[in-house]
Every structure is written in structure tokens, then in C-alpha cells.
Amino acid sequence: MLIPVLTEPNFRSYLWAKQTMEGIMQEATRRKYKIVTLDAEAYETIDYDLLFGDERRMLIVIGTSVSWMPKALAFFTSRHIESIFISFDPAETSLPTGMVRMDYVGAIHHLLTYLSTDCARKRIAMYGYNPNSSADNIKLRFFQRWNEGADHPVTEDVFYNLANLEACYKQFQQYAGRFDAVICANDIVGVSLLSMLKRDGVRVPEELYLTAFGDSKIAERVDPPLTIATLDHPEMGRQAVLLFSHLCKMPATASVSSRVRSQLIVRASTACIPDTTVDRMPSNDADAFENSLNFYSDPEAEQLLRAETLLNACDATDMRLIDELLAGTSLDRLEQELYLTASALQYRKKRLINVVRCMDTAEFLDFLNFCRRKSVL
């Protein structure tokens, strides 16, 4: 079986998209399916008749923005190509053949219930939300419904990240005293907010509880570690292959959706208060905002994503090497400390430099110092 896959250009280099692709590859390999990766920037020029041949005219699309994904769906539909979308929630008037999505409604409901019930938080803010993300719009719509009937405008509780985390924080800073808890759009935003709060002397969790969506290593390494609602991107990839296989056996008469459930991992950013809540809220989809903002264009967000990529690529020896580099240890001393030959040491360092796309050792050290300032190393 042939499975073509393309990833929205803005996101194909980021860890969550790579993890989704890894899940696709693992399940396809297990089932002996053939994966063909397509150039998403040139998807309108591909010869699809040649690509599919006698195979089912269906492909998988990984992406999340409301400015790019609907255009791709319209293009494929006009050429009688079925599509399975991963991570994107379209308007109900324009559905792909298949969808694999996180259960964001269940996750946001779980976080809100945990914070309000177990943690007794009375005023919760939504922070760092990107209006170009279909996932963020789902979380936001549920948050707004949750707050219906409140004696304050819901808009005052939502702080948008328009590809500028510093500006988002400045907006939040004016109203921070109103809140006793924050739900961040993702763990990158959460790490950024925690760093800025520390800079300004705001204590987490003593003065403000902090939660986020994600499952990154940096969210676990900061002090205090972040309470998070998990996002299992490899499982989404695996589910997409299973859905592809199922749909190939079915007539093209309906849209099939699969949701991957989230788990709540409680950590010190909410004082390690145990979770006793149960998520029972059904999901609900609505129209997304129309714009073309890209959260990942923010320099700090891009650096934190690189930090997460680095941590995922490191073993114990790599982490020791990073610590020694930050301490200014000489190469001769490093050989002795790490029990490595000069060539093995150089190989490891070069590999790490390439992982985070640095040009040389000096740039790599600058990047490591950034990570140290953000408390992720």
C-alpha cells in the first residue's frame, strides 16, 4: 500500500511534526506499507495521476494553521484526492475524508476542572494563544463557554501570542495580579512565561499556578517543573496510518475522525496537588479564526524548540559534555573527564552542533547559555 504524506511548510522542521512523522513511519513499517513524502511547498505542481497510479487517491496531511490547511483541502478535493488531516480541525462545512486530532476539549476541560476544583483557583487566564492555530482556537472556544455567566469580560482573561512572546507577556503583566492560575497554549509558551515571571519576582506556584499543553523535556526540567496536559504526537501518526488502512477498505462516503486522548501530569508548578477530577466533557468544533500568524516565527519560541530538539537527541554522555562546555572545560580535560578519545569527543560535539543548526562552537555555546538562562539546561 502506498501512503503519500506532506507536512505544512511552516511546521515540518519542528519536533512535534517530526514525532508525528516518526509515528507514521513506525506503523507503516510494521504493516509493510510504503511511505512517500511530498514537498508541501510544491503540492500544487505534483503529477498526482503518476503518483497514485492504481492506488487509492488518498494522502495524509500534517499541519495546524487555519491559513494554509483549508487551501490544501480545497485543492485536493477539487482533484478528487481524499485526505487525512493530522492536528487540524476544519470547519464542519469542509471536512477531509479522515481526521486524527488530539482531544483538546477533553484536555482543556480536565485542566480547568483540576485548577478550579482540586487547586481551588478562582481566576484562570489563557496565555500565549495563537489565533492561526486550529488547536488553540478549540481550547479558547471551550474556555469561553466555561466562563459564560462570569461577572467579567472573558476577553480580559485571554492573552494572544501574535508571534511575539515578549509582547504577549507585557500585555499579561498589566493584569497578572488578577489571576491565581494560568493555562498556557503549549509548553514552549509555558517555559517562556515562567522565565519572565521569575525575572520580575513573581513566584510559581506560591503566587501563581502555571499549566500548559505538551510533553517536552524542557517543561520537565525547568524549576518548578510544569504541570501539563500531554500531547502524544507519535500516537497521532500511528492512528493516521490505521485510519488510512481502514478507509482504503471502505467506499468514499463519509468522514471518519479519531481523537487521541490527553493525560494530566501534575508537577510542582501547581504545588503537586493531586488530580482527582474526571474528564467527561464532549468535544465541540466551530469555525476557526482567519489569519496567517505563525507562532514559531517568534525568536524565543524558535530557540526553545531548538532546546527541546537538543534534549531529545542527547544521551547521558552528551549531557555531561554540554555541562563541561558550559563550564569552560578544555578539550584535553574533557577527554579525561568523559573517557573519550579526541575523535569521539569531536564527533559528539559536532553532532550536537548540527542537531541545533549552529554554524560553529561559538554559536553553539551562545545557544547553550540561552538554554541555561531559561533553566532548561
PEVEN-V696034 format. One record per run of one state. SS is the DSSP state (alpha for helix, beta for strand, coil for the rest). FROM is the first residue (numbers start at 1). TO is the last residue. Records with the same first field share a line. If there is no record, write none. Layout:
BEGIN
SS = FROM-TO + FROM-TO
END
This chain:
BEGIN
coil = 1-1 + 8-14 + 32-33 + 38-39 + 46-47 + 53-57 + 63-64 + 66-68 + 79-81 + 87-97 + 103-103 + 119-123 + 130-132 + 147-153 + 161-164 + 174-175 + 179-180 + 185-186 + 200-208 + 214-216 + 222-226 + 230-232 + 249-255 + 261-263 + 266-267 + 271-294 + 298-298 + 314-315 + 327-330 + 339-341 + 356-360 + 374-377
beta = 2-7 + 34-37 + 58-62 + 65-65 + 82-86 + 98-102 + 124-129 + 133-133 + 158-160 + 181-184 + 209-213 + 227-229 + 256-260 + 264-265
alpha = 15-31 + 40-45 + 48-52 + 69-78 + 104-118 + 134-146 + 154-157 + 165-173 + 176-178 + 187-199 + 217-221 + 233-248 + 268-270 + 295-297 + 299-313 + 316-326 + 331-338 + 342-355 + 361-373
END
